[in-house]
Amino acid sequence: MNPGGSDGVSESSAAAAAAAAAAVKRKKPKYSRFTQQELPACKPILTPGWVITAFVLVAIIFIPIGLASLFASEHVVEIVDRYDKSCIPSNYSNNVLAYIQSAQTNKTCTRSLTLKNFQVPKQMKSPIYIYYQLDNFYQNHRRYVKSRSDNQLRSRAYEFDVEDCEPEAKTDKGPIVPCGLIAWSLFNDTYGFMLQNKSLQVSKKDIAWKSDQRHKFGSDVYPKNFQSGGLIGGAKLNESIPLSNQVDLIVWMRTAALPTFRKLYGKIEVDLEANQNITVVIQNNYNTYSFGGKKKLVLSTTSWIGGKNDFLGIAYLTVGGLCLFLAMSFIVLYVVKPRPLGDPSYLSWNRNPAGHLN
């Protein structure tokens, strides 16, 4: 037996325990009121006065905003005309796909001067925005949204970056620029406007986001092999104009979140007076008939809240009115049946001690 051996083990154990204690001490966070959640805090007590005041303040703020929003929306003049059915010749009414897919049919559609939809109901001050509206078109479909190459759109150096663009990626002549299904399905209906036998100019200035033109579409990238394959989609692009100046393409490439959407086509920069009739010459090229879609032409002015939209005003009025109703209800309740704050007699075990004990 070696007595010294047991002493060595004891010393080793003591050293290990000391090391462990030192490690725990090192890991212990430094004390602070913040880490220990001891900072001063506001703990408001929701007395009837505070609750009623809060609801009244919300009502005072929201109701005027709602009224102002509705008032502004009512002053927006909007003309909407669905033309996809009206622009089909009677001899093709039972076979609209043959009409829209044929290159031999006349796609020109003139909306009559007597058409009620194009009679200006009241003065429309410039600029008057022209939109095309598509219904039942799912631009938010995952495969559709992914079918593009942002690198290719941005820089000429990525011309061959088309791996996500199938089936519109390449032709026998090389890569398609811009590639992908979004660009391939570019809207290609056109609109011409006449007022009293005089042509109205449609301006394309500033219809696309400046940030898109500067950062998402390159000034050195030009269309190449676009709409030149066996499968033809929508509009063609001028190969001498860089993508940063192809504003119709830029507007179209900002995909919509909902199946019914509007996109800006252009602007009319003259005032239109009440009861004036507008003639619209439409080139009805875009195929929405194969998937049951709808096409509408929209002319609209704007206000400080944008286009015509009653939802915002109604939402503000609803919330404000509900808060006002609750405030009035609490006032009546407080007057008719007041309740002292902090009264322990309202505690369940004080009101029914026998039931609580059971």
C-alpha positions in Angstrom: 0.0 0.0 0.0 1.3 3.5 -0.9 -0.1 6.2 1.4 1.4 8.8 -0.8 -0.8 7.6 -3.7 -4.1 8.5 -2.0 -2.8 11.9 -1.2 -1.9 12.4 -4.9 -5.4 11.4 -5.9 -6.9 13.8 -3.4 -4.8 16.6 -4.6 -5.7 15.9 -8.2 -9.4 15.9 -7.4 -9.1 19.1 -5.5 -7.3 20.7 -8.4 -10.0 19.5 -10.8 -12.7 20.9 -8.6 -10.9 24.2 -8.3 -10.5 24.4 -12.1 -14.2 23.6 -12.6 -15.2 26.2 -10.2 -12.9 28.7 -11.9 -14.5 27.8 -15.3 -18.0 28.3 -13.9 -17.0 31.6 -12.5 -15.5 32.7 -15.8 -18.8 31.8 -17.6 -21.0 33.6 -15.2 -22.2 36.8 -16.9 -21.3 40.1 -15.4 -24.1 41.5 -13.3 -26.1 44.3 -14.8 -29.6 45.6 -14.4 -30.3 45.0 -18.1 -29.3 41.3 -18.1 -31.2 40.7 -14.9 -34.3 42.6 -16.3 -34.3 45.0 -13.4 -34.6 48.2 -15.5 -37.4 50.6 -14.7 -40.5 49.7 -16.8 -43.8 51.3 -17.5 -46.7 49.2 -16.4 -49.8 51.0 -17.3 -53.1 50.2 -15.7 -55.9 50.3 -18.2 -58.4 52.3 -16.2 -61.8 53.1 -17.9 -60.6 56.7 -18.5 -57.5 55.6 -20.4 -59.3 53.1 -22.5 -62.1 55.5 -23.4 -59.5 58.2 -24.2 -57.5 55.8 -26.5 -60.6 54.8 -28.5 -61.8 58.4 -28.9 -58.3 59.5 -30.1 -58.2 56.6 -32.7 -61.7 57.6 -33.9 -60.7 61.3 -34.1 -57.7 60.5 -36.3 -59.2 57.7 -38.4 -62.6 59.1 -39.3 -61.3 62.3 -41.0 -58.6 60.4 -42.9 -61.3 58.0 -44.1 -63.6 60.8 -45.2 -60.6 62.6 -47.0 -59.7 59.3 -48.8 -63.2 58.7 -50.0 -63.5 62.3 -51.1 -60.3 62.1 -53.1 -61.3 58.7 -54.6 -64.7 60.2 -55.7 -62.9 62.9 -57.6 -60.9 60.4 -59.7 -62.5 60.0 -63.1 -62.1 56.5 -64.5 -63.3 54.9 -67.8 -63.1 51.1 -68.0 -64.0 49.1 -71.2 -63.7 45.4 -71.7 -63.0 44.8 -75.4 -61.8 41.2 -75.8 -65.2 40.0 -76.7 -66.4 43.0 -78.6 -63.3 43.0 -80.9 -64.0 39.5 -82.2 -65.6 39.5 -85.7 -69.0 37.8 -85.8 -67.8 35.1 -88.3 -65.2 34.0 -85.7 -67.5 34.1 -82.6 -67.5 30.3 -82.4 -63.8 29.9 -83.0 -61.9 32.8 -81.3 -58.6 30.8 -81.1 -58.5 30.5 -84.9 -59.0 34.3 -85.1 -56.3 35.3 -82.6 -53.7 32.7 -83.7 -54.0 33.4 -87.4 -51.6 35.8 -89.0 -54.1 36.5 -91.8 -57.0 37.9 -89.8 -57.4 41.6 -89.3 -56.8 42.4 -85.6 -57.8 46.1 -85.9 -60.8 47.0 -83.7 -62.3 50.5 -83.7 -64.5 51.5 -80.8 -67.4 53.6 -82.0 -67.9 57.3 -81.2 -71.3 56.5 -79.9 -70.0 53.9 -77.4 -71.1 55.0 -74.0 -67.9 53.7 -72.3 -65.8 56.2 -74.1 -67.8 59.3 -73.3 -66.0 61.4 -70.8 -68.4 61.7 -67.7 -66.7 64.8 -66.4 -63.5 66.8 -67.0 -60.4 64.7 -66.9 -57.3 66.8 -66.1 -54.0 65.7 -67.5 -52.0 63.6 -67.1 -54.6 60.9 -68.0 -53.1 57.5 -67.4 -53.8 54.6 -69.8 -53.7 51.1 -68.3 -54.4 47.7 -69.7 -56.1 45.3 -67.3 -55.8 41.5 -67.5 -58.0 39.1 -65.6 -57.3 35.4 -64.8 -53.6 35.8 -65.7 -51.4 34.3 -63.0 -48.1 36.1 -63.3 -47.4 34.9 -59.7 -47.1 31.3 -60.8 -43.8 30.0 -59.5 -42.4 28.6 -62.7 -43.4 31.7 -64.6 -41.8 34.1 -62.0 -38.5 32.1 -62.0 -38.3 32.0 -65.8 -36.0 35.0 -66.2 -32.3 35.9 -65.9 -31.7 39.1 -63.9 -28.0 38.9 -64.6 -28.6 38.8 -68.3 -31.0 41.7 -68.1 -28.5 43.8 -66.1 -25.2 43.3 -68.1 -24.0 42.2 -71.5 -21.4 40.1 -69.8 -24.1 37.6 -68.7 -25.6 37.1 -72.2 -25.3 33.3 -71.9 -26.7 33.1 -68.4 -30.0 31.4 -69.4 -30.1 28.3 -67.3 -33.4 29.4 -65.6 -35.1 30.5 -68.8 -36.3 27.2 -70.3 -38.1 26.7 -72.6 -37.3 30.2 -73.9 -33.5 30.1 -73.4 -31.7 29.5 -76.7 -32.3 29.2 -80.5 -30.1 27.8 -83.2 -28.5 31.2 -83.5 -27.6 31.6 -79.8 -29.1 32.7 -76.5 -32.3 34.7 -76.4 -32.1 38.2 -75.0 -34.2 38.8 -72.9 -34.8 35.1 -72.1 -37.6 33.5 -70.2 -41.4 33.2 -70.2 -42.1 36.6 -68.7 -40.4 38.5 -71.5 -41.7 36.0 -74.1 -45.3 36.7 -73.1 -44.9 40.5 -73.3 -48.3 42.2 -73.9 -48.7 43.3 -77.5 -52.1 45.0 -77.9 -51.8 48.6 -79.0 -54.1 51.6 -78.6 -54.5 54.7 -80.7 -56.8 57.6 -79.5 -58.6 60.2 -81.5 -60.6 63.2 -80.3 -62.8 65.1 -82.8 -60.8 63.6 -85.7 -57.5 64.6 -84.2 -55.0 62.1 -83.0 -54.1 62.1 -79.2 -50.5 61.5 -78.6 -49.7 58.8 -76.1 -46.6 59.5 -74.1 -44.4 56.7 -72.8 -42.3 59.0 -70.6 -41.8 58.0 -67.0 -44.1 55.0 -67.2 -41.4 52.6 -65.8 -39.6 52.9 -62.4 -36.4 54.8 -62.7 -34.7 52.4 -60.3 -35.6 49.5 -62.7 -34.2 51.4 -65.7 -30.9 52.3 -63.9 -30.2 49.1 -61.9 -32.1 46.1 -63.3 -32.0 46.7 -67.1 -28.6 47.4 -68.7 -27.9 50.2 -71.2 -25.5 47.9 -73.0 -27.9 45.0 -73.3 -29.8 44.7 -76.6 -32.6 42.3 -77.7 -31.2 39.3 -79.6 -33.0 36.3 -81.1 -36.2 37.4 -79.4 -39.5 36.0 -80.8 -37.5 34.4 -83.6 -38.0 30.8 -82.7 -40.8 28.4 -83.6 -42.9 29.4 -80.6 -44.1 33.0 -80.9 -45.4 34.7 -77.8 -46.2 38.4 -77.4 -44.7 41.6 -78.6 -41.4 41.9 -80.5 -38.6 44.3 -79.4 -36.6 46.8 -81.4 -33.0 45.3 -81.5 -31.5 48.8 -81.8 -32.9 50.0 -78.5 -31.2 48.9 -75.2 -33.3 47.1 -72.6 -33.0 50.1 -70.2 -35.1 52.1 -72.7 -37.6 49.3 -73.5 -40.2 50.8 -71.0 -43.1 48.5 -72.0 -40.9 45.5 -71.3 -39.7 46.9 -67.9 -43.3 47.5 -66.9 -44.3 44.0 -67.9 -41.4 42.3 -66.2 -42.5 43.7 -62.8 -44.8 40.7 -62.2 -48.2 41.1 -60.5 -49.1 39.4 -57.2 -52.8 38.8 -58.1 -54.5 37.3 -61.2 -56.3 40.5 -61.9 -53.9 43.4 -62.5 -53.3 46.7 -64.3 -50.1 47.8 -66.0 -49.4 51.3 -67.3 -49.4 51.7 -71.0 -48.9 55.4 -71.4 -50.2 58.9 -70.7 -52.4 61.4 -72.4 -51.1 64.9 -71.6 -54.0 67.0 -72.6 -57.3 67.7 -70.7 -60.5 66.0 -71.8 -63.7 67.8 -71.3 -67.0 66.4 -70.1 -69.2 64.6 -72.7 -66.4 64.5 -75.3 -66.3 61.2 -77.3 -63.1 59.4 -77.8 -62.4 57.0 -80.7 -60.0 54.2 -79.8 -58.3 52.1 -82.4 -57.2 48.8 -80.9 -54.8 46.2 -82.3 -56.3 43.1 -80.7 -53.2 40.8 -80.8 -52.8 39.4 -77.3 -54.2 35.9 -76.8 -56.2 35.7 -73.6 -58.8 33.5 -75.1 -56.9 30.2 -74.7 -57.1 30.5 -70.9 -60.3 32.3 -70.4 -58.7 35.7 -69.6 -60.2 39.1 -70.0 -58.8 42.4 -71.4 -59.8 45.8 -70.4 -58.7 49.3 -71.4 -58.7 51.8 -68.5 -58.4 55.6 -68.7 -58.0 57.2 -65.3 -56.9 60.4 -63.5 -55.2 60.4 -60.1 -55.4 62.1 -56.8 -53.1 62.3 -53.7 -54.0 58.7 -52.9 -53.4 57.5 -56.4 -56.1 56.0 -58.6 -59.7 55.3 -57.8 -59.9 53.1 -54.7 -62.6 53.3 -52.1 -61.2 50.5 -49.9 -58.7 52.6 -48.0 -61.4 55.2 -47.0 -63.9 52.5 -46.1 -61.3 50.7 -44.0 -60.4 53.9 -42.1 -64.0 54.8 -41.5 -64.8 51.2 -40.3 -62.0 51.2 -37.7 -62.7 54.8 -36.6 -66.5 54.1 -36.3 -65.9 50.9 -34.4 -63.5 52.7 -31.9 -66.1 55.5 -31.5 -68.8 52.9 -30.8 -66.7 51.1 -28.3 -65.8 54.4 -26.5 -69.5 55.3 -26.3 -70.4 51.8 -25.0 -67.7 52.0 -22.3 -68.9 55.5 -21.2 -72.5 54.2 -20.9 -71.4 51.1 -19.0 -69.2 53.2 -16.7 -72.0 55.6 -15.9 -74.8 53.0 -15.5 -72.8 50.4 -13.7 -69.5 51.8 -12.3 -66.9 49.5 -10.8 -64.3 50.8 -8.3 -60.7 50.1 -9.4 -58.9 47.5 -7.3 -62.0 46.4 -5.3 -61.1 42.9 -4.0 -64.7 42.0 -3.5 -64.9 41.2 -7.3 -62.3 38.4 -6.9 -63.8 35.0 -7.5 -62.8 33.6 -4.1 -64.3 36.6 -2.3 -67.6 36.4 -4.2 -68.0 32.7 -3.7 -65.7 31.5 -1.0 -67.6 28.2 -0.5 -67.4 27.3 -4.2 -63.7 28.2 -4.2 -63.0 25.9 -1.3 -64.8 23.1 -3.0 
